[in-house]
Amino acid sequence: MRFDLVVVGGGAVGASVARAARGLSVALVAGARPAAARFAPDDFEGRVYALSPGSVEFLRAIRVWDAIPPDRLTPVHAMRVFGDDRAASMTFDAYDSGVAELAWIVEDRVLQEALWRALDAQDGLEIFAPARCEAIALGDSARITLDDGRMLEADLVVGADGAESFVRAAAGIAAREIPYGQTAVIANFACERPHGNTAFQWFQGGPILALLPLPGDRVSMVWSVAPERAAELMALDADALGRSVCEASKSKLGAITALCPPQAYPLRRITASRMVLPHLALAGDAAHVVHPLAGQGLNLGLQDAQSLGAILTGRPPVRGPGDYLLLRRYERERGEAILAMRAAVHGLHSLFGAAGPAARRLRNAGLNLTDRMPVLKNALLRHALR
Ligand SMILES: Cc1cc2nc3c(=O)[nH]c(=O)nc-3n(C[C@H](O)[C@H](O)[C@H](O)COP(=O)(O)OP(=O)(O)OC[C@H]3O[C@@H](n4cnc5c(N)ncnc54)[C@H](O)[C@@H]3O)c2cc1C
């Protein structure tokens, strides 16, 4: 079976690459097909994403965004960041910044469902699911062997198969992996006071607590803590977990009640040494994994999909989608944005994790100072809105 493009990985990034490559003949190899879901009004998933306005625009362009039920989307109108000395804080406000919203919060399964509904209706797309890619041979084209023995041939194979990417390893692309020494504990809560569509974040001298607004009085938590503390939080009963989060958030949202059991994700940073080879490209977590403190991992992956799709479907490529010079354009286009985001996220993580009173004074003064510098704040914001 021959295609222009084989995408390995049916997560949000792989599905978006397949959508963005409309017009080409595409095969999508996905470990699993998300179950068709009906979303109960009171049942919100703990795994949520804060999507930037740039990502939303892209999802709209590939006809996915408008298929998401509006009652599962929460606009973020403001963001409040607190330092670890009680007084330091910074506020970003959509209204002051001249944008309608800073981000949208959407559940993973809701986004996946909208993406897969669009894929099912896409002409020229063949879906192989459940299926796994088990071998790749690169030569004049890419030959992909599936776990059921079927063989696919394509001018280009895109590895969008996540942090443990099989495609990356099979192609011999090295990846640098550094553990952050933290685990993210996630869960949803009901809060006593209205969140006002504000995303809250507390830097706690190492740990980082984020509460993202969900519809009604709900919030979604990402609490990045040392692995031992994560184990303690995971072992708490619902009431005790609610009390811990209420205390850590300085009762900003009043009493907090757990709505679902917590889940834990060990955090690491992964950087692939390159994103392309002749007839092969990486996208999303397969190419780069960053700390969730800035909520930018999927946003970066969606930008990869957008950039790759535009390059592949733009001017007809002379030698086909697997042409190395064409793929190098994708790598160059993405390189700077990925590097900048990685540096910002890693820098913030190190600055707010550094021990000692001098480091503490510096970061808290920095937060207050940035809050009073509209030009700097707007520059930071412009970056986050992409
Ligand atoms: C706690 C937490 C909170 C986060 N919050 C945010 C946020 O607010 N905003 C944001 O932008 N990002 C966030 N992120 C990051 C985001 O979750 C990831 O960047 C994103 O999910 C990566 O998507 P992906 O499609 O690249 O990879 P995945 O979602 O990992 O998908 C990879 C897919 O490939 C499939 N696969 C793997 N191997 C094979 C194979 N051999 N053959 C076929 N298929 C295969 C898998 O089954 C999977 O479906 C967060 C991350 C964490 C841990």
The ligand as a Gaussian input file, in Angstrom:
#p B3LYP/6-31G(d) Opt

LIG

0 1
 C        0.396000      16.996000      33.549000
 C        0.534000      17.542000      32.157000
 C       -0.184000      18.680000      31.795000
 C       -0.060000      19.224000      30.513000
 N       -0.752000      20.361000      30.203000
 C       -0.598000      20.924000      28.972000
 C       -1.293000      22.136000      28.625000
 O       -2.027000      22.726000      29.417000
 N       -1.104000      22.657000      27.370000
 C       -0.291000      22.051000      26.467000
 O       -0.119000      22.582000      25.360000
 N        0.377000      20.898000      26.768000
 C        0.244000      20.304000      27.987000
 N        0.905000      19.155000      28.281000
 C        1.740000      18.490000      27.251000
 C        0.893000      17.604000      26.328000
 O        0.189000      16.656000      27.117000
 C        1.763000      16.856000      25.314000
 O        2.694000      17.744000      24.750000
 C        0.885000      16.263000      24.197000
 O       -0.083000      15.397000      24.730000
 C        1.747000      15.521000      23.174000
 O        0.910000      15.008000      22.154000
 P        1.488000      13.977000      21.089000
 O        0.352000      13.685000      20.164000
 O        2.786000      14.479000      20.559000
 O        1.880000      12.669000      21.936000
 P        0.884000      11.579000      22.705000
 O       -0.289000      12.301000      23.220000
 O        1.790000      10.885000      23.627000
 O        0.417000      10.648000      21.514000
 C        1.262000       9.695000      20.917000
 C        0.395000       8.607000      20.287000
 O        1.234000       7.707000      19.557000
 C        0.801000       6.378000      19.772000
 N        1.931000       5.469000      19.529000
 C        3.052000       5.324000      20.265000
 N        3.871000       4.412000      19.696000
 C        3.246000       3.975000      18.574000
 C        3.585000       3.024000      17.562000
 N        4.737000       2.318000      17.580000
 N        2.705000       2.823000      16.537000
 C        1.534000       3.526000      16.487000
 N        1.171000       4.429000      17.427000
 C        2.014000       4.646000      18.453000
 C        0.296000       6.384000      21.210000
 O       -0.629000       5.332000      21.411000
 C       -0.353000       7.764000      21.311000
 O       -1.708000       7.721000      20.928000
 C        0.806000      18.599000      29.567000
 C        1.536000      17.451000      29.924000
 C        1.398000      16.932000      31.211000
 C        2.206000      15.704000      31.605000

